[in-house]
Amino acid sequence: MALLAVTACSGVTPVARPPATRTAVSVMTTGVAPASPVLDDRLGGARDAVAAAVQQAVVDHDLQAAIVRVTVDGRDVWTGAVGTSMTGVPATTDMHFRNGAVAFSYIGTLLAILAGRGELDLDGTLDRWLPGLPHADRITVRMLATMTSGYADYVYRPEVLDGTDADPFRQWTDDELIAIGTSQPLMFEPGTNWGYSYTNYLILGQVITRITGEPLDVVMDEEILGPLGLRNTSSADTAQIPPPVLHSYTSERRAFLGVPAGTPFTEDATYWNPSWTTATGAVQSTDIVDLAATAEAIGSGALVTPALLAEQVGKRLVGVGERTPQCPVCGPLTADRTYGMGVLLLGDWIAQSKNFAGEGGAMAYLPSERIAIALVTTLTPDAWDEQGVAGDPSLPVLRAIAAAVAPDHPLGPG
């Protein structure tokens, strides 16, 4: 039976693992803040609790690797890397990975910034910038940002599902993806329900470029990444990721490729093309330090006024939403689980998550305690079933870490 090996500096107690085909992994911690009355008074034994939660997640979710950072007031409480990026290559805290829907939180902040300057009316309809878009005269910027527009999600259309399976390296364009989403009937009348749809944020990317006259990646750099000092977060129009890179593995194409059940099958998906996941210019990679800094910056409103922060993270949609025959992906929003502009609002936490090609991730910020959590995970072959399906451990692992550092503020359901 393999044991989880740990370095002496981590303070983690080894936990027995069930038999597995992979080698033992280790925890690397870096930059843990020295003892201070502020951190010790507020968090007590949180360092050990976080380390234990991360290690338990490896067992519970068949993780190949996990990189985690927890800060308070921007100060490092625990930063560590568990497991391997590739066979014989340990995961490290400086590795880069895709941030996925975390970029939605940047877009939400950009909308707040532009609204604060008077360049954008959140309740203005899309026909001002995109008059040719279906239903543009009935759908507002706010509806796009809060997922209440009714536009169908292109992600679940056969053109995209089969297209990405057939060629995971394909370069998609925003125009073709928006056309796929908006060519479908509305899931509901604009503003009357809530349904998650990537189509909304591709359209918002085009709105922002129309307002500013600049490509979205340039606007991101000027308004978000530069001011926040996020030096390891960058946009790319290709599948490129700066080194060092956390590798991810997936079995999700098993059914599409007809791989028989019982036949071992995983693929290195690290450089699969993520162009279908969000707007050009918002397809980004990052590292764990920048991801934690993002959680704090978005959650605290570092770039916007309190009034505009309330526009982004206020729980305006509580009580909205219901599943209908026309919208099976819709559902009710509650005080424990609702949505702002580009952010998940889970209990008292402001959060976002991502899941792409076997790699999950999440960030969260607790304003009352000024705690930020960031994590990224990859999966072992054991995590995938015989149909090539695996759960996304991002929010469960985030929830466990949140319970370790702020037991009085449980993370709401994802």
Protein Blocks (a to p, Z undefined) as FASTA:
>chain_A
ZZddddfklopacddddddfbdcdddddehiacddfklmmmnommmmmmmmmmmmmmmmn
opabdcddddeehiafbdcdedjfbghiacdfkbccdekjmmmmmmmmmmmmmmmnopac
fkbcfklmmmmbghklmccfklmmnopnopacfklpmklmmmmmmmmmbccdfklmmmmm
mmpccfbdehiaccddfklmmmmmmmmmmmnopafklmmmmmmmmmnopakbccdfbfbd
cddddddddfklmmmnopaehiacdddfklpcfklmmcehiaccddfklmmmmmmmmmno
pmbcfklmmmmmpcfkgoiacddfklmmgccddfklccdehiacehjbccddddeehiac
dddddfklopacdddddddfklpcfkopacdfklmmmmmmmmmmmmmlccddZZ
